[in-house]
Amino acid sequence: MTLIGADVALWTAESGQPERLVWNGLRYRVSDTPTQLEADTSFVTHLPPMIPAWRFQGTTDMGDSLIFDVGFDSSLQRWCLLNTYR
């Protein structure tokens, strides 16, 4: 399932790594090691500014898990859900 631009609440460690996320009324705790995503710049001539983006597995208290891709929208000053995977 792909949901581009959905707002999420994301808590991060001092290092910037995600620790927990609230989306669609559910709290997910990060249950693996988050991976920082890099932009695909193979098709551009001028690199865009680095946008923090992460992929991680989140698990609810009920044991349901999803893989999340999130990115920080600096113009809106909030985290957005880019993709989810089962």
C-alpha positions in Angstrom: 0.0 0.0 0.0 1.3 3.5 -0.8 0.2 6.6 1.0 2.1 9.6 -0.1 2.0 12.7 2.1 0.0 11.4 5.0 1.0 13.1 8.3 2.5 11.1 11.1 3.7 11.8 14.6 7.3 10.6 14.9 9.5 10.5 17.9 13.2 10.2 17.4 16.3 9.6 19.5 19.0 12.3 19.9 20.8 10.7 16.9 17.7 11.3 14.7 16.7 7.7 14.4 13.0 6.9 14.7 11.8 5.3 18.0 8.0 5.3 17.7 5.3 6.5 15.3 1.6 7.3 15.6 -0.4 6.9 12.4 -4.1 6.3 11.7 -4.8 6.2 15.5 -2.3 3.4 16.2 1.1 3.6 18.0 4.0 1.7 16.5 7.3 1.1 18.3 10.3 0.7 16.1 11.1 -3.0 16.2 14.2 -3.2 14.0 17.2 -1.0 13.1 16.0 2.0 11.1 17.8 2.6 7.7 18.3 6.1 6.5 17.0 6.4 2.9 18.9 8.3 0.2 17.3 10.2 -2.6 17.7 8.8 -6.1 19.8 11.5 -7.7 20.8 9.6 -10.9 18.5 11.7 -13.0 19.3 15.2 -11.7 22.1 17.6 -12.4 21.9 19.6 -9.2 21.6 17.7 -5.9 18.6 18.7 -3.7 19.2 19.4 -0.1 19.3 16.3 2.1 15.9 15.4 3.4 15.8 13.1 6.5 14.0 9.9 5.4 13.9 6.6 7.1 12.7 3.0 6.6 11.9 0.8 9.6 9.6 -1.8 10.9 7.0 -0.7 13.4 5.0 -3.0 15.7 1.8 -2.2 17.7 1.2 -3.4 21.2 -1.1 -6.0 19.6 1.8 -7.4 17.6 0.8 -6.1 14.2 3.8 -5.0 12.1 4.3 -2.8 9.1 7.4 -1.4 7.3 7.3 2.4 7.1 9.1 4.9 4.9 8.9 8.4 6.4 10.4 11.7 5.4 10.6 15.1 6.9 8.9 17.9 5.0 11.0 20.9 5.9 8.6 23.4 4.3 5.7 22.2 6.5 8.0 21.2 9.4 6.4 17.8 9.9 7.0 14.1 9.2 5.1 12.5 6.3 4.4 8.9 5.6 5.8 8.0 2.2 5.0 4.3 1.9 4.0 1.3 4.0 4.6 -2.4 3.3 3.4 -5.6 4.8 
